[in-house]
Amino acid sequence: MTAQKHIVIGGGSGFIGSALTDALRDRGDRVTWISRQGGDQRLTWDQLERDGLPDCDVVVNFAGQHILDMSRRWTDEYREEVIQSRIRTTRILVEAINKKSSPPEVFISTAGKCFYGTKELAAGEDYPELDEYSEPMGMDFPAELVSQWEAAAEGVDTERLRHIKLRIGVVLGAIERKSYLTRFWRIGRARGFLPIIRLPFCLGVGAIIGTGKQIFPWIHIDDMVGVILHVIDQKDTNGRYNAVAPNAVTNKEFTQAFAKYLRRPIIWSLPAWLVKAVVGEERSSILLQGQLVRPRRTIEAGYQFKYPFIDGAMADLVKITL
């Protein structure tokens, strides 16, 4: 049995942070969140800057405004908020870690699979396979954002601790759809990517996005947490790891799997121009373009995925109750 650890999580109240917290506490670890509001087993970012980092074994950072928050229009102000919410918090954490006379054993910084960028493919051209050793295949706003985000974490003193750099795919969490008399639908709870798309699917108007051929790197929330626990516990892990399932699918394949387990039809495709109009040109590439990302180093490090295929993931995550 491993000794109890104290883990500090930036953005711990979010989807991944909450799931990780539950898993850590279930195995006996102590968790402190860094968030905008203080409280029991929490400290604020202002407290961190003023008082420094508490003694801990691990620091994990998820903090950052969601780039696909559909409640926010894509404006210059929101764009800057998305950038600074990632870069500023990461720099604060790095500075606090470096000031510690006894730093944590490991710092886990996170960013997105969008690091690998996008490019227009010629007719018949396949997506190139990308792993932790690959350079971006093209630059767009999400790729530039991730590049800046990762650069902010590079200042941590790797002479004194391990620095794990996770690039995360689209994280899928559980969704429940409740039906009454097989005719009336009530939208159930969900977290992660699925809340963004579940309503139209539950209403029977779910759609393939764009051509549907774009590759969709995804990961089940249990595997997302599992990868993090693995790199915490395995002392020889260091550097970049892709937190994506080993079997990426196209947007069309993902959409069909989701609709299948929701027992709802797919009757149309969402044209690219409409996606751009709704989410904005700069962030539309997240939905309209794709990256064939493989978790090469993650598998080499010994992590075994519980949900390597989208069908098994959907079977576990999508629940229908009568």
WOGI-V693641 format. One record per residue. N is the residue number from 1. OMEGA is omega in whole degrees, 0 to 359 (* if undefined). Layout:
N OMEGA
N OMEGA
//
This chain:
1 181
2 180
3 179
4 179
5 171
6 183
7 175
8 184
9 171
10 185
11 185
12 182
13 179
14 185
15 182
16 181
17 179
18 179
19 178
20 179
21 179
22 181
23 180
24 181
25 178
26 180
27 172
28 179
29 177
30 185
31 172
32 177
33 165
34 184
35 180
36 178
37 178
38 180
39 179
40 180
41 177
42 165
43 180
44 177
45 177
46 177
47 179
48 179
49 184
50 189
51 180
52 183
53 176
54 177
55 182
56 180
57 185
58 171
59 177
60 181
61 173
62 191
63 177
64 177
65 181
66 183
67 181
68 175
69 185
70 177
71 182
72 173
73 182
74 180
75 177
76 180
77 180
78 177
79 180
80 178
81 178
82 181
83 186
84 179
85 177
86 187
87 183
88 182
89 179
90 179
91 177
92 180
93 180
94 179
95 180
96 178
97 183
98 180
99 183
100 174
101 174
102 185
103 175
104 180
105 186
106 173
107 178
108 175
109 183
110 175
111 186
112 176
113 178
114 176
115 187
116 172
117 180
118 173
119 176
120 180
121 175
122 180
123 179
124 181
125 179
126 174
127 176
128 176
129 184
130 176
131 186
132 180
133 187
134 171
135 177
136 179
137 178
138 183
139 171
140 183
141 179
142 178
143 177
144 179
145 181
146 179
147 178
148 180
149 179
150 180
151 180
152 181
153 186
154 182
155 182
156 186
157 182
158 173
159 185
160 179
161 173
162 176
163 176
164 181
165 182
166 171
167 194
168 174
169 179
170 186
171 183
172 177
173 185
174 175
175 177
176 175
177 182
178 177
179 179
180 180
181 179
182 183
183 186
184 186
185 172
186 182
187 181
188 184
189 175
190 175
191 182
192 183
193 187
194 177
195 182
196 188
197 189
198 186
199 179
200 179
201 180
202 178
203 177
204 180
205 175
206 188
207 166
208 183
209 179
210 180
211 184
212 183
213 182
214 182
215 187
216 178
217 188
218 173
219 176
220 182
221 179
222 177
223 176
224 177
225 181
226 178
227 181
228 178
229 181
230 182
231 173
232 188
233 181
234 188
235 182
236 178
237 182
238 175
239 189
240 173
241 176
242 176
243 177
244 176
245 183
246 182
247 177
248 180
249 173
250 176
251 179
252 180
253 177
254 181
255 179
256 180
257 180
258 180
259 180
260 184
261 171
262 184
263 179
264 183
265 168
266 188
267 182
268 175
269 180
270 184
271 184
272 182
273 180
274 176
275 180
276 180
277 183
278 187
279 182
280 184
281 188
282 182
283 180
284 181
285 178
286 182
287 188
288 179
289 182
290 177
291 177
292 186
293 179
294 178
295 187
296 182
297 178
298 178
299 178
300 179
301 175
302 179
303 178
304 183
305 175
306 183
307 181
308 183
309 185
310 181
311 178
312 179
313 180
314 179
315 179
316 190
317 186
318 182
319 175
320 178
321 182
322 *
//
